[in-house]
């Protein structure tokens, strides 16, 4: 992972995880929205490139993502008014993250469809990380896993917590957990780059 991509992922993760309630159920809603918006944005980009409207791409994509976010919010209101009220304006921060994540790849030298597939692959990895983070935090804090329902959030109880795990769902706790995870990723990524460079020099 390139260094600038790493910081983009950090910002995107913070804008998704921090504003939402600390439940796996809301993580599911966020990931569904991300996939809908990224796919809509990438298809819009492909269409505009076909129409030779590259200069208009950023403005049009932002407009399309905003429209899809509004539609997603309305569908969420129909499905579960309680959850829609709880997430509030957080969906629009996810809209921002979707725009960033869908455009972090440099498309120079890539065909439009290769750019689409690579971006989708990165979104899948990012979504997997986000869901795992939400579910681990749910388990550590409450000893249960939540899921969305028409009446709001439902819980599947796993075990009784004999400790106060609310630190894991607080903003300081979330920041510390994310900081440790990203520090680990940065360490591993740096070691991988060192190994790759050493192999490159050995081949020369």
Buried (B, 14 or more C-beta within 10 A) or exposed (E): BEEEBEEBBBEBBBBBBBBBBBBBBBBBBBBBBBBBBBBBBBEBBBBBBEEEEEEEBEEBBBEBBBEBBEEBBEEBEEEBEEBBEBBEEBBBBBBBBBBBBBBBBEBEEBEBEEBBEBBBEBBEEBBEBBBEBBBEBBBBBBBBBBEBEEEBBEBEEEEEBEEEBEBBBEEEBBEEBBEEBBEEBBEEBEEEEEEEEEEEEEEE
